[in-house]
Each structure stands twice: as structure tokens, then as C-alpha cells.
Amino acid sequence: MPRVTVYYTQNCPYCRMAKAYLERHGVDYMAIDVGSDREQAKKMVELSGQYGVPVITVDDEVIIGFDAQRLNELFGTAKGEDVTDVLIIGAGPAGLTAAVYCSRKMLKTTVVSENIGGQALESWAIENYMGYRMVSGADLMQKFEEQVRSEQNIHLELDRVRSLQREGDLFVAETATGRTILAKTVILAQGKRPRKLGVEGEERYLGRGLSVCSTCDGPLFRDKVVAVVGGGNSALQTAIEMSKIARQVHLIVRSTIKADPSYVKQYEERKNITTYLHHTVSGLQGNGMLTGITVRDEKSKKETTIPLDGVFAEIGWIPNTDFLDGLVPLNDQKEVIIDINCTTATPGLFAAGDVTSIRTKQIITAAGEGAKAALEAYAYLTR
Ligand SMILES: Cc1cc2nc3c(=O)[nH]c(=O)nc-3n(C[C@H](O)[C@H](O)[C@H](O)COP(=O)(O)OP(=O)(O)OC[C@H]3O[C@@H](n4cnc5c(N)ncnc54)[C@H](O)[C@@H]3O)c2cc1C
């Protein structure tokens, strides 16, 4: 057996996915929490040239990120074909709630998701989910997961659906690790993903100072200088939390701050946040690792370079609908069009949460829509 080490942080979804993959393939590994162990964090950065997790070492090979293709080459592809009553794509608030409702209707339920918890995992503090005065996204999603795992009829897999088609009466899903899943009905609950900055060098610096997951990578920037790009709730939340970890936070806002008053109040109280209103990121500098960004004042067009160690992009989200490829109508935002009962134009195909055309994108509404989609799938199967 090769020597396998996984460098991870507590809240990183891809770390959990990598560990679940290794466990599914019966691979023994050592797990090192680089969020709490600064010496090991330094070692990981030296080994990988990365300020991002997970990093996996297999003997002398260093694998950056959850690279399912490379892991399959090393440990073999999981094969198999199952027919399930309901396939739920995504295990955020919508998918996890849908799973519990399906299970309670005794439906054979398969959930395939890249992580368990979805975007909510990225929230440092949730103050508007009923029953909790304040809870971190990770803790809330842990509760959701515990409830799903206590149900008998749910099979939960950490994987990514890369294609979905209809063949006769069944849906056929192919996953990133090479599995084929056959389903009588499907609930799309795959949410959205972060929007890119759109500047030269973005791909090169991703994980090398540029991050789209502050709850995953934030602890690696202790006492360093970082920038947060964006002016909405997510950006402000990240700036507030990073101001408690990093020495200095630069907040780059394209126009003005458009966040909830409660976040604005906390942000105004932080002394180590410098704000650049009406600025955009026009360049990234570095030599292997990110060492600075250039920001442009959109009014005067003047450019300023800020030396720093990390940048967190919090500039919006794109629905995860690329793999649907004509299977179901999308709106001009590429969201799945649903009616008030979470049904799509394709019989047997339902959708819930942030991936849909519903305007409100919140945990409580995603969970509610997940419940509706599950009950509609049940009605469809028993009709
Ligand atoms: C930083 C931040 C803070 C937030 N704070 C709050 C808050 O305080 N209160 C609140 O109510 N809302 C908050 N939100 C919004 C809230 O998190 C979302 O509205 C909610 O998570 C949407 O749930 P969802 O299940 O529809 O989608 P998501 O949470 O996006 O979950 C989608 C799931 O699908 C998986 N997936 C995606 N593509 C695939 C694929 N091809 N195959 C398999 N799986 C896939 C993803 O990995 C994920 O697990 C916040 C969001 C962010 C980013």
C-alpha cells in the first residue's frame, strides 16, 4: 500500500470528498489539519507550492486539490449500475431536505454531491435560520447531515454528476469517478458556484494565494495581508471574519456596499479593513505565489498596486447547470425554470433551491423547496 497523506482544513468540502473517496476505495491515509497545525501548514505549502487545500501526497507524488481522475488512475474506478427511485443531485440545504422527505416516503433515494452542506458551509455565521439565534454554516449542515444519515433509505455518495440524460423511462447519470446511476426521477439541487474575477492569471493563482472558499483557506492566512473582492453579504461576512485572522484586510468593491445592515454594522466596527469603493481588480502579481493585486479606480481610472498574501473573491455565483445540456429549459440566468410545485418541463425531473429560477436564495427557502420537490417526485412515482 502506498503512503497517503491528506492535508486538510476542518470546513473544506473538497477535503471531505477526498477523504470519503479514499475510505470508499479502502485506502489507509494520514490526515493532517493544516488549519490548526502551523508547522504542517508551512510544510504543505513548501511541498505543493499551494495556499489551498486539500493537498494529497501518495508516496512522493503531490496531488493538488481533489483530482478524482488522478486518484482513479492510482486506486481504480468504482464501477456499478443501480436503479434508484430518486436521484438527488447536490447535498446542500435543498438536496438534504429532499432526501429526508423521500426517505420518509420509503423511496429508494440516492444523493450524489461534491460536498455535504453546499454553500451554507461557507457561511461563518447564520442568523436567519429558524430555531437558531446564531449558528455557523458548518454546524447547521452537520445537523442536516446527521438527520440524513439517520434515515434508512438514503444512499449518500461524494462524487460529481458530469452528465444527465433521459433514456426511455429512466434518467442516466454519469459521475466524475466513472459511476453510472439509473433513476426513475431526479431532483436537481446542485446550487451555484462562485463567479470568477475575469483577470489574467486567475487560474494560475487559484490555490496559490487566490481563494474562492474563505472558510476553507482563511485559517492559512493568519497574520498576513489579504484582500476580499465584492460588496455583498458574502464579501462583508468574509471581510469581517478575515479581519479577525489576518493582519490587514483590503475590501475591493466595484460600486458601493450592498449588504444587510447587521453585516454593515459589524464591518464598520473593524479597525483593520481598508475599503476601496468603485474599484475593480485589474491585475494579479506574483512569482509562483500571489504577492499583490492591482486595483483600478473606475472613476479616475487610476491604478494602485497592493502588496498582499491572499485574495478572496466573493463576487457572485453561477448556477451549476452546465451538464444539463438541453435536458430542461433554463432562464437567461441559466437557472432551471420551475413552477410553484418545483416541477420542470421534463416529466420526472424536479428542481429545488439556488439552481432554480426562484428569486429568493436562502437556506430556509432552499430547504422548503427541497421538501416540495421530494413530495412532487413521490406523487409522480405513485400516480
Ligand atoms: C458565504 C455565504 C453566506 C451565506 N449566508 C447565508 C445566511 O446567513 N442565511 C441564508 O439563509 N443563506 C445564506 N447563504 C445562501 C445559502 O447558503 C444558499 O441559499 C443555500 O445554500 C442554497 O442551497 P442549495 O441546496 O440550493 O444549493 P447549494 O448550497 O449551492 O448546494 C448545492 C450542492 O450541490 C453540489 N453540486 C454542485 N454541482 C454538482 C454536480 N455536478 N454533481 C454533484 N453535486 C453537485 C454542491 O457541491 C453542493 O453540495 C450564504 C451563502 C454564502 C456563499
The ligand as an ORCA input file, in Angstrom:
! r2SCAN-3c Opt
* xyz 0 1
  C     -20.757     32.982      2.219
  C     -22.238     32.700      2.197
  C     -23.021     33.075      3.252
  C     -24.398     32.789      3.262
  N     -25.130     33.154      4.345
  C     -26.431     32.831      4.400
  C     -27.201     33.121      5.559
  O     -26.697     33.679      6.533
  N     -28.517     32.754      5.544
  C     -29.129     32.139      4.497
  O     -30.292     31.808      4.572
  N     -28.407     31.871      3.367
  C     -27.086     32.199      3.303
  N     -26.376     31.928      2.173
  C     -27.088     31.361      0.995
  C     -27.343     29.862      1.179
  O     -26.152     29.221      1.580
  C     -27.879     29.245     -0.113
  O     -29.050     29.910     -0.483
  C     -28.186     27.766      0.067
  O     -27.049     27.070      0.469
  C     -28.720     27.152     -1.229
  O     -28.893     25.785     -1.028
  P     -28.966     24.750     -2.241
  O     -29.116     23.402     -1.597
  O     -29.980     25.161     -3.204
  O     -27.582     24.858     -3.011
  P     -26.077     24.773     -2.541
  O     -25.949     25.161     -1.126
  O     -25.314     25.529     -3.564
  O     -25.719     23.223     -2.636
  C     -25.532     22.605     -3.886
  C     -24.827     21.277     -3.696
  O     -24.687     20.636     -4.974
  C     -23.365     20.159     -5.151
  N     -23.087     20.090     -6.601
  C     -22.933     21.096     -7.482
  N     -22.738     20.614     -8.734
  C     -22.774     19.271     -8.613
  C     -22.641     18.200     -9.525
  N     -22.456     18.410    -10.840
  N     -22.706     16.936     -9.057
  C     -22.914     16.690     -7.738
  N     -23.057     17.664     -6.830
  C     -23.000     18.933     -7.262
  C     -22.517     21.163     -4.397
  O     -21.280     20.612     -4.065
  C     -23.402     21.403     -3.165
  O     -23.213     20.408     -2.197
  C     -24.999     32.161      2.144
  C     -24.212     31.789      1.060
  C     -22.837     32.044      1.083
  C     -22.000     31.624     -0.075
*
